[in-house]
Amino acid sequence: MTWYFYALGAAALGSVFLILRKKVLYKEHAMEMETTRTFFSALICLLLLPFIDPSITIKTIGFVYLISLIVTVAILYASKSLRHLEISSVAPLMNLD
């Protein structure tokens, strides 16, 4: 099987995910939906906990925390824009988060 079948499948699943996300955002608030999605992502990431390097410095933890704050605001605004705008104008911006 060649690589473009995988790319086509990923594009199709990404489009379905975006459409379903917009339908959910009509009924739910953006913060509630993103909190739930992030909670389940964090549960999945707990499986990776044994692989963390214990020699992480405070400077690295601070940098990761700063980046996480910036990404949190970006995800919230991306969800709000998906709720209030058309998918065709928001979808190209989804590559940024």
DSSP file with accessible surface (Angstrom, degrees, kcal/mol):
  #  RESIDUE AA STRUCTURE BP1 BP2  ACC     N-H-->O    O-->H-N    N-H-->O    O-->H-N    TCO  KAPPA ALPHA  PHI   PSI    X-CA   Y-CA   Z-CA
    1    1 A M              0   0  171      0, 0.0     2,-0.1     0, 0.0     5,-0.0   0.000 360.0 360.0 360.0 133.7    0.0    0.0    0.0
    2    2 A T    >>  -     0   0   60      1,-0.1     3,-1.0     4,-0.0     4,-0.7  -0.356 360.0-107.2 -87.3 168.7    1.5    3.4   -0.9
    3    3 A W  H 3> S+     0   0  194      1,-0.2     4,-1.9     2,-0.2     3,-0.3   0.756 109.4  67.7 -68.7 -26.9    1.7    6.4    1.3
    4    4 A Y  H 3> S+     0   0  129      1,-0.2     4,-2.2     2,-0.2    -1,-0.2   0.763  93.3  59.8 -73.0 -19.2   -1.0    8.5   -0.4
    5    5 A F  H <> S+     0   0  101     -3,-1.0     4,-2.3     2,-0.2    -1,-0.2   0.898 106.9  47.3 -67.8 -39.0   -3.7    6.1    0.8
    6    6 A Y  H  X S+     0   0  155     -4,-0.7     4,-2.4    -3,-0.3    -2,-0.2   0.901 112.8  48.7 -66.1 -40.9   -2.6    6.9    4.4
    7    7 A A  H  X S+     0   0   49     -4,-1.9     4,-2.3     2,-0.2    -2,-0.2   0.910 112.1  48.8 -66.1 -40.1   -2.6   10.6    3.6
    8    8 A L  H  X S+     0   0  120     -4,-2.2     4,-2.3     2,-0.2    -2,-0.2   0.917 112.0  48.8 -66.4 -40.9   -6.1   10.4    2.0
    9    9 A G  H  X S+     0   0   34     -4,-2.3     4,-2.6     2,-0.2     5,-0.2   0.902 111.1  49.9 -64.8 -40.8   -7.4    8.4    5.0
   10   10 A A  H  X S+     0   0   66     -4,-2.4     4,-2.3     2,-0.2    -2,-0.2   0.902 111.3  49.3 -65.1 -39.4   -5.9   11.0    7.4
   11   11 A A  H  X S+     0   0   59     -4,-2.3     4,-2.1     2,-0.2    -2,-0.2   0.910 112.0  48.4 -66.1 -40.0   -7.5   13.8    5.5
   12   12 A A  H  X S+     0   0   54     -4,-2.3     4,-2.2     2,-0.2    -2,-0.2   0.938 113.9  45.3 -67.0 -45.5  -10.9   12.1    5.5
   13   13 A L  H  X S+     0   0  127     -4,-2.6     4,-2.5     1,-0.2    -1,-0.2   0.878 111.7  53.6 -66.5 -35.3  -10.8   11.3    9.2
   14   14 A G  H  X S+     0   0   40     -4,-2.3     4,-2.2    -5,-0.2    -1,-0.2   0.895 109.0  48.8 -64.5 -38.2   -9.6   14.9    9.9
   15   15 A S  H  X S+     0   0   63     -4,-2.1     4,-2.3     2,-0.2    -2,-0.2   0.919 111.4  48.7 -68.2 -41.4  -12.5   16.3    8.0
   16   16 A V  H  X S+     0   0   79     -4,-2.2     4,-2.7     1,-0.2     5,-0.2   0.924 111.3  50.9 -63.9 -42.3  -15.0   14.1    9.8
   17   17 A F  H  X S+     0   0  104     -4,-2.5     4,-2.4     1,-0.2    -2,-0.2   0.918 110.5  49.1 -60.6 -42.6  -13.5   15.1   13.2
   18   18 A L  H  X S+     0   0   23     -4,-2.2     4,-2.0     2,-0.2    -1,-0.2   0.912 112.0  47.7 -66.0 -40.7  -13.7   18.8   12.3
   19   19 A I  H  X S+     0   0   84     -4,-2.3     4,-2.1     2,-0.2    -2,-0.2   0.929 113.7  46.9 -66.8 -44.0  -17.4   18.5   11.2
   20   20 A L  H  X S+     0   0   99     -4,-2.7     4,-2.2     1,-0.2    -2,-0.2   0.881 110.1  54.3 -65.2 -36.4  -18.3   16.6   14.3
   21   21 A R  H  X S+     0   0   17     -4,-2.4     4,-2.1    -5,-0.2    -1,-0.2   0.908 108.0  49.3 -63.2 -40.2  -16.4   19.1   16.5
   22   22 A K  H  X S+     0   0   20     -4,-2.0     4,-0.9     2,-0.2    -2,-0.2   0.910 109.7  51.6 -66.5 -39.1  -18.4   21.9   15.0
   23   23 A K  H  X S+     0   0  132     -4,-2.1     4,-0.6     1,-0.2     3,-0.5   0.894 110.8  48.2 -64.1 -38.5  -21.7   20.1   15.6
   24   24 A V  H >X S+     0   0   64     -4,-2.2     4,-2.6     1,-0.2     3,-1.0   0.891 105.3  59.2 -68.2 -36.4  -20.8   19.6   19.2
   25   25 A L  H 3< S+     0   0    0     -4,-2.1    -1,-0.2     1,-0.3    -2,-0.2   0.711  94.8  64.2 -69.0 -18.4  -19.8   23.2   19.6
   26   26 A Y  H 3< S+     0   0  146     -4,-0.9    -1,-0.3    -3,-0.5    -2,-0.2   0.851 116.0  29.5 -68.0 -31.6  -23.3   24.3   18.7
   27   27 A K  H << S+     0   0  184     -3,-1.0     2,-0.3    -4,-0.6    -2,-0.2   0.769 121.0  50.2 -98.1 -31.9  -24.6   22.6   21.8
   28   28 A E  S  < S-     0   0   87     -4,-2.6     2,-0.2     1,-0.0     3,-0.0  -0.724  85.0-106.6-108.9 158.7  -21.7   22.9   24.2
   29   29 A H     >  -     0   0   87     -2,-0.3     4,-2.2     1,-0.1     5,-0.2  -0.534  31.0-120.1 -78.3 150.1  -19.5   25.8   25.3
   30   30 A A  H  > S+     0   0    2      1,-0.2     4,-2.4     2,-0.2     5,-0.2   0.890 111.7  51.7 -61.6 -39.2  -16.0   25.9   23.8
   31   31 A M  H  > S+     0   0   94      1,-0.2     4,-2.1     2,-0.2    -1,-0.2   0.911 110.1  48.9 -67.3 -39.4  -14.4   25.8   27.3
   32   32 A E  H  > S+     0   0  108      2,-0.2     4,-2.1     1,-0.2    -1,-0.2   0.926 113.0  46.9 -65.8 -43.1  -16.4   22.7   28.4
   33   33 A M  H  X S+     0   0   24     -4,-2.2     4,-2.5     1,-0.2    -2,-0.2   0.935 114.3  46.0 -66.0 -44.1  -15.7   20.8   25.2
   34   34 A E  H  X S+     0   0    8     -4,-2.4     4,-2.5    -5,-0.2    -1,-0.2   0.850 110.3  54.4 -69.9 -31.9  -11.9   21.5   25.3
   35   35 A T  H  X S+     0   0   78     -4,-2.1     4,-2.3    -5,-0.2    -1,-0.2   0.937 111.2  45.1 -65.3 -43.7  -11.7   20.7   29.0
   36   36 A T  H  X S+     0   0   77     -4,-2.1     4,-2.1     2,-0.2    -2,-0.2   0.930 114.3  48.3 -65.3 -44.1  -13.3   17.3   28.4
   37   37 A R  H  X S+     0   0   82     -4,-2.5     4,-1.9     1,-0.2    -2,-0.2   0.925 113.6  46.8 -63.6 -41.7  -11.1   16.6   25.4
   38   38 A T  H  X S+     0   0   75     -4,-2.5     4,-2.4     2,-0.2    -1,-0.2   0.863 107.8  57.0 -70.5 -34.1   -8.0   17.6   27.2
   39   39 A F  H  X S+     0   0  121     -4,-2.3     4,-2.0     1,-0.2    -1,-0.2   0.942 109.4  44.7 -61.7 -45.1   -8.9   15.5   30.3
   40   40 A F  H  X S+     0   0  119     -4,-2.1     4,-1.9     1,-0.2    -1,-0.2   0.858 111.6  53.1 -70.5 -32.0   -9.1   12.4   28.2
   41   41 A S  H  X S+     0   0   56     -4,-1.9     4,-2.2    -5,-0.2    -1,-0.2   0.901 108.5  50.9 -65.4 -39.1   -5.9   13.3   26.4
   42   42 A A  H  X S+     0   0   53     -4,-2.4     4,-1.1     2,-0.2    -2,-0.2   0.882 107.0  53.7 -66.0 -37.6   -4.2   13.6   29.8
   43   43 A L  H  < S+     0   0   78     -4,-2.0     4,-0.4     1,-0.2     3,-0.4   0.907 110.0  47.3 -62.3 -40.2   -5.5   10.2   30.8
   44   44 A I  H >< S+     0   0  118     -4,-1.9     3,-1.4     1,-0.2     4,-0.3   0.900 108.7  55.3 -67.2 -37.1   -4.0    8.7   27.8
   45   45 A C  H >< S+     0   0   74     -4,-2.2     3,-1.6     1,-0.3    -1,-0.2   0.715  89.6  75.6 -70.5 -19.1   -0.7   10.5   28.4
   46   46 A L  G >< S+     0   0   99     -4,-1.1     3,-1.3    -3,-0.4    -1,-0.3   0.781  83.9  67.0 -62.5 -23.6   -0.5    9.0   31.9
   47   47 A L  G <  S+     0   0  134     -3,-1.4    -1,-0.3    -4,-0.4    -2,-0.2   0.754  96.8  54.8 -65.8 -22.5    0.5    5.8   30.2
   48   48 A L  G X  S+     0   0  106     -3,-1.6     3,-1.5    -4,-0.3    -1,-0.3   0.434  78.1 100.5 -89.8  -0.8    3.7    7.5   29.2
   49   49 A L  G X  S+     0   0  102     -3,-1.3     3,-1.6     1,-0.3    -1,-0.2   0.859  74.0  58.2 -57.0 -38.6    4.6    8.5   32.8
   50   50 A P  G 3  S+     0   0  107      0, 0.0    -1,-0.3     0, 0.0    -2,-0.1   0.736 101.1  58.8 -65.9 -16.3    7.1    5.7   33.3
   51   51 A F  G <  S+     0   0  169     -3,-1.5     2,-0.2    -4,-0.1    -2,-0.2   0.399  77.1 118.3 -93.7   4.4    9.2    7.0   30.4
   52   52 A I    <   -     0   0   92     -3,-1.6    -3,-0.0    -4,-0.2     4,-0.0  -0.513  68.9-121.8 -75.2 135.6    9.8   10.5   31.8
   53   53 A D        -     0   0   95     -2,-0.2     3,-0.4     1,-0.1    -1,-0.1  -0.652  15.5-150.2 -75.7 122.3   13.4   11.4   32.4
   54   54 A P  S    S+     0   0  124      0, 0.0     2,-0.2     0, 0.0    -1,-0.1   0.574  82.7  79.6 -74.8  -4.1   13.8   12.3   36.1
   55   55 A S        +     0   0   83      2,-0.0     2,-0.4     0, 0.0    -2,-0.1  -0.127  60.5 140.2 -96.7  41.4   16.6   14.7   35.5
   56   56 A I        -     0   0   80     -3,-0.4     2,-0.1    -2,-0.2    -4,-0.0  -0.675  44.9-135.4 -85.1 134.3   14.4   17.6   34.3
   57   57 A T     >  -     0   0   79     -2,-0.4     4,-2.0     1,-0.1     5,-0.1  -0.402  19.0-114.1 -86.5 164.6   15.4   21.0   35.6
   58   58 A I  H  > S+     0   0  140      1,-0.2     4,-2.6     2,-0.2     5,-0.2   0.863 117.0  58.4 -64.1 -34.8   13.2   23.7   37.0
   59   59 A K  H  > S+     0   0  182      1,-0.2     4,-2.2     2,-0.2    -1,-0.2   0.914 106.5  47.6 -62.6 -41.4   14.0   25.9   34.0
   60   60 A T  H  > S+     0   0   68      2,-0.2     4,-2.5     1,-0.2    -1,-0.2   0.912 111.1  50.5 -67.0 -41.8   12.7   23.2   31.6
   61   61 A I  H  X S+     0   0   95     -4,-2.0     4,-2.4     1,-0.2    -2,-0.2   0.914 110.9  49.7 -63.1 -41.4    9.5   22.8   33.7
   62   62 A G  H  X S+     0   0   41     -4,-2.6     4,-2.4     2,-0.2    -1,-0.2   0.900 110.6  49.9 -63.3 -40.2    8.9   26.6   33.7
   63   63 A F  H  X S+     0   0  132     -4,-2.2     4,-2.4     2,-0.2    -2,-0.2   0.925 111.2  48.3 -64.9 -43.6    9.4   26.7   29.9
   64   64 A V  H  X S+     0   0   89     -4,-2.5     4,-2.4     1,-0.2    -2,-0.2   0.905 111.6  50.7 -63.6 -39.5    6.9   23.8   29.4
   65   65 A Y  H  X S+     0   0  149     -4,-2.4     4,-1.9    -5,-0.2    -2,-0.2   0.923 110.0  49.6 -65.1 -42.0    4.4   25.5   31.7
   66   66 A L  H  X S+     0   0   96     -4,-2.4     4,-1.9     1,-0.2    -2,-0.2   0.934 112.3  47.2 -62.6 -44.8    4.7   28.8   29.7
   67   67 A I  H  X S+     0   0   72     -4,-2.4     4,-2.6     1,-0.2     5,-0.2   0.898 109.2  55.0 -64.5 -37.6    4.2   27.1   26.4
   68   68 A S  H  X S+     0   0   48     -4,-2.4     4,-2.2     1,-0.2    -1,-0.2   0.873 106.2  51.6 -66.2 -34.3    1.2   25.2   27.8
   69   69 A L  H  X S+     0   0   82     -4,-1.9     4,-1.9     2,-0.2    -1,-0.2   0.926 111.3  47.2 -64.9 -43.1   -0.4   28.5   28.8
   70   70 A I  H  X S+     0   0  102     -4,-1.9     4,-2.2     1,-0.2    -2,-0.2   0.931 113.4  47.6 -64.1 -43.4    0.0   29.9   25.4
   71   71 A V  H  X S+     0   0   65     -4,-2.6     4,-2.8     1,-0.2     5,-0.2   0.875 107.5  57.3 -68.0 -34.5   -1.3   26.7   23.7
   72   72 A T  H  X S+     0   0   88     -4,-2.2     4,-2.1    -5,-0.2    -1,-0.2   0.933 109.0  44.8 -61.6 -45.5   -4.3   26.6   26.1
   73   73 A V  H  X S+     0   0   76     -4,-1.9     4,-2.5     1,-0.2     5,-0.2   0.916 113.0  52.0 -65.0 -39.8   -5.4   30.1   25.0
   74   74 A A  H  X S+     0   0   47     -4,-2.2     4,-2.3     1,-0.2    -2,-0.2   0.917 109.8  48.2 -64.4 -41.6   -4.8   29.2   21.3
   75   75 A I  H  X S+     0   0   33     -4,-2.8     4,-2.2     2,-0.2    -1,-0.2   0.910 111.4  50.9 -66.1 -40.2   -6.9   26.1   21.6
   76   76 A L  H  X S+     0   0   32     -4,-2.1     4,-2.3    -5,-0.2    -2,-0.2   0.949 112.7  44.7 -63.5 -46.4   -9.8   28.0   23.3
   77   77 A Y  H  X S+     0   0  147     -4,-2.5     4,-2.4     1,-0.2    -1,-0.2   0.856 110.7  54.8 -68.1 -32.3   -9.8   30.7   20.7
   78   78 A A  H  X S+     0   0   18     -4,-2.3     4,-2.2    -5,-0.2    -1,-0.2   0.912 109.6  47.6 -66.1 -38.8   -9.6   28.1   17.9
   79   79 A S  H  X S+     0   0    0     -4,-2.2     4,-1.9     2,-0.2    -2,-0.2   0.902 111.4  50.3 -68.3 -38.9  -12.7   26.4   19.3
   80   80 A K  H  X S+     0   0   80     -4,-2.3     4,-1.9     2,-0.2    -2,-0.2   0.903 111.3  48.3 -65.0 -39.8  -14.5   29.7   19.6
   81   81 A S  H  X S+     0   0   32     -4,-2.4     4,-2.2     1,-0.2    -2,-0.2   0.883 109.2  53.5 -68.8 -34.5  -13.7   30.6   16.0
   82   82 A L  H  < S+     0   0    0     -4,-2.2    -1,-0.2     1,-0.2    -2,-0.2   0.880 109.9  49.1 -65.6 -33.8  -14.9   27.1   14.9
   83   83 A R  H  < S+     0   0   75     -4,-1.9    -2,-0.2     1,-0.2    -1,-0.2   0.899 121.1  32.2 -70.9 -39.6  -18.2   27.7   16.6
   84   84 A H  H  < S+     0   0  140     -4,-1.9     2,-0.2    -5,-0.1    -2,-0.2   0.633 115.1  53.9 -99.4 -14.8  -18.9   31.1   15.2
   85   85 A L  S  < S-     0   0   92     -4,-2.2     2,-0.1    -5,-0.2     5,-0.0  -0.616  91.4 -84.3-114.0 175.8  -17.3   31.0   11.7
   86   86 A E    >>  -     0   0  136     -2,-0.2     4,-1.3     1,-0.1     3,-0.8  -0.480  33.6-123.5 -77.9 151.5  -17.5   28.7    8.7
   87   87 A I  H 3> S+     0   0   51      1,-0.2     4,-3.0     2,-0.2     3,-0.3   0.883 108.7  61.0 -63.1 -36.3  -15.4   25.6    8.6
   88   88 A S  H 34 S+     0   0   88      1,-0.2    -1,-0.2     2,-0.2    -2,-0.0   0.774 109.0  41.8 -65.7 -25.0  -13.8   26.6    5.3
   89   89 A S  H <4 S+     0   0   62     -3,-0.8     4,-0.3     2,-0.1    -1,-0.2   0.710 120.6  41.6 -92.8 -20.2  -12.3   29.8    6.9
   90   90 A V  H >X S+     0   0    1     -4,-1.3     3,-0.9    -3,-0.3     4,-0.9   0.802  96.7  74.8 -95.2 -31.2  -11.3   28.1   10.1
   91   91 A A  G >< S+     0   0   33     -4,-3.0     3,-0.9     1,-0.3     4,-0.4   0.853  92.8  53.0 -56.5 -41.9   -9.8   24.8    8.8
   92   92 A P  G >4 S+     0   0   81      0, 0.0     3,-0.9     0, 0.0    -1,-0.3   0.858 107.5  53.7 -63.6 -27.8   -6.6   26.3    7.5
   93   93 A L  G X4 S+     0   0  100     -3,-0.9     3,-1.6    -4,-0.3     4,-0.3   0.683  90.0  76.5 -78.2 -16.3   -5.9   27.9   10.8
   94   94 A M  G X< S+     0   0   26     -3,-0.9     3,-0.7    -4,-0.9    -1,-0.2   0.674  79.7  71.9 -68.5 -15.9   -6.3   24.6   12.6
   95   95 A N  G <  S+     0   0  142     -3,-0.9    -1,-0.3    -4,-0.4    -2,-0.1   0.657  88.4  65.0 -71.3 -12.5   -2.8   23.6   11.4
   96   96 A L  G <         0   0  147     -3,-1.6    -1,-0.2    -4,-0.1    -2,-0.2   0.711 360.0 360.0 -84.2 -22.9   -1.4   26.1   13.9
   97   97 A D    <         0   0   84     -3,-0.7   -26,-0.0    -4,-0.3    -3,-0.0  -0.162 360.0 360.0-103.0 360.0   -2.5   24.4   17.1
